[in-house]
Amino acid sequence: QVQLVESGGGLVQAGGSLRLSCAASGSIFSTSTMGWYRQAPGKQRELVAAITSGGSTNYADAVKGRFTISRDNAKNTVYLQMNSLKPGDTAVYYCMLRWRPATPAYWGQGTQVTVSS
């Protein structure tokens, strides 16, 4: 069983920065794809960024150049560095782990990010 625990959310002014962390339990972290998703009120959950076990990354167009995803396999932790935050980035951010494409994804409980104008 995998458990994901996010931290690092909070309230920040537009233009500011936050770093989210997601710590995973279990032994499959290093061989899994990790992702950050977000869900704003009244909207569907959307992919923000993902990183494969080999370190390849992809980003939503809305965050390219501002957000950076990284992972530390020794700590079973994935990070999301968010810079130049905008009010439109306000959402609950969720961490996701998927071991293989056909396997179920695991989700964290979410962490709130609020960007004030």
C-alpha positions as CSV (number, residue, x, y, z in Angstrom):
1,Q,0.0,0.0,0.0
2,V,1.3,3.4,-1.0
3,Q,0.6,6.6,1.0
4,L,1.3,10.1,-0.3
5,V,1.6,13.1,2.0
6,E,1.7,16.6,0.5
7,S,3.0,19.6,2.3
8,G,4.1,23.2,1.5
9,G,0.8,24.8,0.4
10,G,-0.3,28.1,1.7
11,L,-1.3,31.7,1.0
12,V,1.1,33.8,-1.2
13,Q,0.9,37.1,-3.1
14,A,1.0,37.2,-6.8
15,G,4.6,36.9,-8.0
16,G,5.6,34.9,-5.1
17,S,6.9,31.4,-4.8
18,L,6.0,28.1,-3.0
19,R,7.6,24.7,-3.0
20,L,5.3,21.7,-2.6
21,S,6.6,18.4,-1.3
22,C,5.1,14.9,-1.5
23,A,6.5,12.1,0.5
24,A,5.7,8.5,-0.5
25,S,5.7,5.4,1.6
26,G,6.5,2.0,0.2
27,S,9.2,0.6,-2.1
28,I,8.0,1.5,-5.6
29,F,8.7,5.2,-5.6
30,S,11.9,5.1,-7.6
31,T,10.3,3.1,-10.4
32,S,7.1,5.1,-10.6
33,T,6.0,8.1,-12.5
34,M,5.1,11.0,-10.2
35,G,2.7,13.8,-11.0
36,W,1.2,17.0,-9.6
37,Y,-2.4,17.8,-10.4
38,R,-4.6,20.7,-9.3
39,Q,-8.3,21.3,-9.0
40,A,-9.8,24.7,-8.7
41,P,-13.4,25.3,-7.5
42,G,-15.9,24.3,-10.1
43,K,-13.2,22.9,-12.4
44,Q,-11.9,19.5,-13.3
45,R,-8.7,18.2,-11.9
46,E,-5.8,18.9,-14.4
47,L,-2.3,17.8,-14.8
48,V,0.3,20.4,-13.8
49,A,3.6,18.5,-14.2
50,A,4.9,14.9,-14.2
51,I,8.2,13.2,-14.0
52,T,9.1,9.7,-15.0
53,S,11.4,7.3,-13.1
54,G,14.0,8.2,-15.6
55,G,13.7,11.9,-14.9
56,S,11.8,13.0,-18.1
57,T,9.4,15.8,-17.3
58,N,6.3,17.4,-18.9
59,Y,4.3,20.4,-17.9
60,A,1.0,22.0,-18.6
61,D,1.3,25.0,-21.0
62,A,-0.1,27.3,-18.2
63,V,2.9,26.6,-16.0
64,K,5.8,26.1,-18.4
65,G,8.7,28.3,-17.4
66,R,7.3,29.0,-13.9
67,F,7.0,25.6,-12.3
68,T,9.7,22.9,-11.9
69,I,9.1,19.3,-10.9
70,S,11.9,17.2,-9.4
71,R,12.3,14.1,-7.4
72,D,14.7,12.7,-4.8
73,N,14.6,8.9,-4.9
74,A,16.7,8.6,-1.7
75,K,14.0,10.5,0.2
76,N,11.0,9.0,-1.7
77,T,9.9,12.6,-2.3
78,V,8.8,14.6,-5.3
79,Y,8.8,18.4,-5.3
80,L,7.0,21.2,-7.2
81,Q,8.8,24.5,-7.2
82,M,6.3,27.2,-8.2
83,N,7.6,30.7,-9.1
84,S,5.9,33.8,-10.4
85,L,2.6,32.6,-9.0
86,K,-0.7,34.0,-10.4
87,P,-4.2,34.1,-8.9
88,G,-5.1,31.6,-11.6
89,D,-2.8,29.1,-9.9
90,T,-5.1,29.0,-6.9
91,A,-6.3,25.4,-6.4
92,V,-5.9,22.3,-4.3
93,Y,-2.8,20.5,-5.5
94,Y,-2.6,16.8,-5.4
95,C,0.3,14.4,-5.7
96,M,0.0,11.3,-7.8
97,L,2.0,8.1,-8.1
98,R,1.6,5.5,-10.9
99,W,3.9,2.5,-11.0
100,R,3.0,1.3,-14.5
101,P,0.6,2.7,-17.2
102,A,-2.0,0.0,-16.6
103,T,-2.0,0.1,-12.8
104,P,-4.1,2.3,-10.6
105,A,-2.9,5.6,-9.5
106,Y,-2.4,6.6,-5.9
107,W,-3.3,10.1,-4.7
108,G,-2.4,12.3,-1.8
109,Q,-5.0,14.2,0.3
110,G,-4.2,17.5,-1.4
111,T,-2.7,20.8,-0.2
112,Q,-4.3,24.2,-0.7
113,V,-2.5,26.9,-2.7
114,T,-4.0,30.4,-2.6
115,V,-2.5,33.2,-4.6
116,S,-3.8,36.7,-3.8
117,S,-3.7,39.6,-6.3
